[in-house]
Amino acid sequence: MDDPQGKLAEETPARAGGRRLAPTIYDVARAAGVNASTVSRALNKPGRVNRATEQRVRAVALELGYRINPMARALPTGRTDTLAILISDITNPVYFDLVRGAERAIAATGQTLVYAESQESGEVELATAGRLQSAVDGLLLVASRLRDDEISRLAATKPVVLANRAVPDLPSITPDVTMGVAQAMGHLADLGHRSIGYLAGPAVSWMNRTRWSSIFGSARARGLSIAMFTAGRPTIEGGEHALPKIIASGVTAVITYNDLMALGLLRACRTAGVTVPGRLSVVGFDDIFGADLTTPSLTTVRSPLAAIGEAAVHRLVAEVRGEHRVDDRPGLTTTLIVRESTGPVERI
């Protein structure tokens, strides 16, 4: 914007400690030649002032680098236009696409999404969620490790939407694992496997229980033997450490709670000289980035992670606005991606 008299430079806040102070609404008002209430209406309530004034105020605000303070805006409106996403482990690649989908959805609303993690701890998650609620309009809890009653208490304070977790009477976005599991069990049965293992995730994980229930039911329906193995953590190391008991059990195929555990299992098999496929077929879950880069590449049940994140944010925005609608998107389903880590049973 042209400024031949240097008025904007004169109105720009002075520096403090070598840094330029953030401009305030009063700085914008002085530079635009209007009062602060006009600036507020022009920036927060389009159409409340005449078009020329609104354009001038916006141009001045842009020139000065003025940004609306969401905390200040929350005082009269009660809203910050900020949502929070709280995930169990920020280092887990399973969340990359989910977060990307959430970001894509929030960008269309002009709101802000902030992140936090619980480090796979229900205690940390509850404390973090409580702190976040005072600063945001709503919470998206991903793979929450909290009890149902704890989540319900949080939802009584501000809107809460769940992803990869369900609680009665609360909005949630979860994929249907039935199709992907049925495809995986059918695939293994067709390859001749009759004794299959499930390497479980955290006992407190709702998704872990859901996957086990589906795998158990699918195995029984096909007349297959099914066994559950536990691991310390749902990580690569957890998968590695589980190999000895899996081999000792005599199963010929394993479905893991997630791809990280499957990748750990593949690494342990290479070290121990266990052929994959052959002595052991391995199926992961989620189809994270890198699942196709291993040797052998990982057969896995793909979850629609980006779509889950996007749908969850849309639902949370609706809840914050008081639009307590049922999500009308098509069902989110899982599907088997066959790669190299599964094959016929090795005949000895």
N, C-alpha and C positions, 0 to 999 in steps of 0.2 A: 504494500500500500504506500502511495506517495506520502511523504511527510516533510515538505520543504522547510518548515519552520523548526523541525527537530522537536516538535512537541512531545512525541512519544518517548524520545530519549530522555526528555526532562521528567516525564511522568513515571519512567521505569524505576522501580524501587532501588534504593542504594544497596551497595554491596556490604556484606557483613562477614568479616573473617576471610576476605578474598572471594566469597561466593555471593552471587546476586540473590537477594531475597526473592522468594516466590511472590509474584504480584497478587494483590487482593482484589476483591470486587470493587473496593473504593478506588484503587488505582485505575481500573477499567472505566469506572464512572467518570473520574476526573478527565481522563484522556478522551473519552467520547462526548463529554459535555452533557452528561445526563446524571440523574441521581442513581444511587445504588439499587433501589427497588426496581427501576427500569431495566438495569443490567440483569437483575435476577429473573425478571419476567422474560426478557429477550432470550436468555440462555436456557432457562428451564421450562418455559411455557410458550413455545412458538405460537404466534398468532395473537398474543395478548398485547403487543405493541405494534405500531404501524411498521410496514415492511422496510421502509428506508432506515428507520431507527434500529430495527433488529439487525439489518445487514451491517450497519455502522458499528454497532456494539460487538457483533461477532468478529468483524474484521479487526477491531482494536484488541479484543481479547486474544485473537490469534497472534497478532503482532507482538503483544506483551508477553505471550507465553502463559496466559492465565488458564488454569485448569480448575474445573469445578471440584470442590472438596466434598466427597460423598458423605463424610461424617456431618458436615455442616448442613448439607441438603437433607440429611435424615432427621434433623431436629423438627422441621415443620411437617414433613411427610411421613416420618416413621420408617422410611426405607433408605437403604444405602446403595441400591442397585448393584450389590455385590453378593455373590454366592460362593459357597465353599465346597470343595470336594476333598473328602478325607478317605485315604486309601490305606490298606494294611501294610504295604511294603513298596516304597517309591522306587526301589531298585529292581523290582520284578518286571521284566519286559512284557508280561501279560497286560500291564496297564498302559503301555505306550499308545496302542490304537484306541483304547477306551478313552484316554485323556484327549487324544486328538479329536475324536468324535465329539466329546464334551466341548472342547474349544470351538469347534466348527459351529455348534449350536449356539453357544453364548455370544459369538461374534455377531450373529444376526440380530441379537437383541440390544446391542450397545452396552451390555452390562459387563461386569468384571468377575472373573473366576479366580479364586485363590486356592492354594493347595496346602495340604498337611498330610502327614502319615502317622500311623499308630505303632509302627515297628512290630506288627503282629501281636500287640499287647492290648487286651481289652481295657486294662487300667489306664494306659496311656491314651487310648482312643476316647474314653469317656471324659477324661480331663481336658483333652484337646478340643473335643466337640463342645464342651461347656464354655471354653474360652472363645471359640469362634462364634458361638451364637450371639454374643453381645455385639459383634461387629458386622454381621452379615444378615441377609434376609432369609436365607434358607440353607440347609445342609444336604449334600449328596454323600451318602455313606456307601462306599464301595467295598464289597466283601467284608462287611462289618463283623467284628469278633465280639460284639456286645450281646448281652442277653436281650430277649424280646422286651422285657419290662423296662430295661434301661433305654432302649431305643424309643419305646412308647413315651417315656417321660421326656426325652428330648423333643419328641414331636409335639408334645403338649405345650412347649414353649414357642417354637418356631417351626415352619414347614420342614419336613424331612422326607427325602425320597431315597429308596434303597436300590442299589445295583448289585446283581449277583447275590442277592439275599432277599428273603421274604419274611414279613411279619404280618400277622393277621390285622386287617383294617388299616394298613398303611400302604401308600403307593410304592410299587416296586417294579423294576425292569429286570427280568431274568430270562435267559434263553431256555428253550425247551431242549433238554439233553437227550430225550428219548430217541429221537431219530438218529443222531450221531452215534449213540451207544449201540443201538440195534444194528446199525451198519457195521460198526467195529466188531461186534460179537459174531455177526454173520460172516464177515470177512475172515475172522480167525477160524471159525468152524469150517468154512469151505477149504481152508488150508490144512485141515486135519487136526487142529488143536482141540483137545478134549479137557485139558486141565489148565485153567487160566487163573492168574493172580491179579489182584488190585493193590497197587501201592498207594496207600491212603495219604491224604493231606491232614491238616490240623483237625483234631477232634472237635474243636469249637466251631469249625467252618460249616455253615449251612450248605454251601455248595459241595463240600466234600461228602456230606451225608446224602445229598440229593444224587450225586453221581454214583455213589456206592449202591444206593437203593435201586437205581435204574440198571446198573451192571449186574447186580445180584438177580433181579427179576428176569433180565434178558437171558442170563446164563441158565437159570432154572427152566425157563421156557424151552430152551434148546437141549436140555438134558446134559449140560456141561458141568464139570466140577469147578467151583469157584472158591478162592481163598483170599483173605485180606492180610496185607502186611503193613506194618506201621513204620514210620520214619520220624526222626527227630524234628526236622523242619522241611517245609515244601521247597527245597532248594536243590541245586546240583549236588551239594555234599550229602544231603539226605538221600538222594537217589543212589549215590556211590556206596554209602554205608549199608544199604539194604540188600546188595547183591548176594552176600553169603547165605542169608536165610531164604532168599528166593530160589537160589540154586539147590539148596538142601531140601526144599519142599518138593521138588520134582515137577513143578509147573513148566509148561513149554512156551507160554506167552504171558506177558504182563501188560496191563493197562495202568498207567500212572495218573495220579491226581492232576498233575500239570506237566507241561513240557520241560520245565527245568529239572524235575526229578527224572524224567525220561532221558534227558541229555546226560545227567550224572550217571545213570544206569548204563548208558552206552559207553561212557568213558571207563567205568569200572570193568565192563566186559572186555574192552580192548586190553586193559592192563592184565586181567586174569586169563586172557586167552579164550574167553567164551565167545563162540561165533554168533553173530547177529546179522541176518536171521540164520537159523540153523538150530543151534542148541536153544536159543531163546529169541522169540519175536517180541518186539517192544512197540507199544502204542502210547503216544502222549495225549495231552488234552490242551486245547486252545489254539494251536498253530501260531505260536509267537514268531517274531522276526528271528531268523536264524535256524528255524527248525528244518529247513531244506538245505542248510549249508553243511551239515554234519556228514560224516562217513561211517555207516550208511546214513542217508537222509531219513528223517523221522516221519513215519506214518503217524498221523494224529487226528483227533476230532477237533475240527475248526469251530470256534465260537465266534459269533458276529460282534466282536468287541467294539469296533467303531460305532456300529449301529446302537449298541447298548448305551454307550456314553452319550450319544446324540439324543436318543429317546429319553434318557434319564434327565438331562438338562431341560428338555422341552417340558417334561412333566413337572419338574421343580419350579420352573418359571410360572406354569399354570397354577400350581399350588400357592405360590407367593401372591399371585394376583387374585386368589380366591376362586379360581376356575377348577373346582374339584371334579374334573372329568376323567373318565376312563380312557386310557391311551387307545387311540383307534388305529394305530399302525399295524401292518401285517405281523403275524407271529414271528418272533426271533428264534430261529432253529439252528441246531448244530448239524454238521455234516462231516463224514469221514474223508480225509485226504490220504490216499494210499501212496506211500513212497517205498523206500528200500529196507526199512527196519522190520518188515514182516515178510514171512515166507513159509513154505511148507515145513511141517515137523521133520526134524532130522531123524532119519532111521539109523539106528545103531546095530 
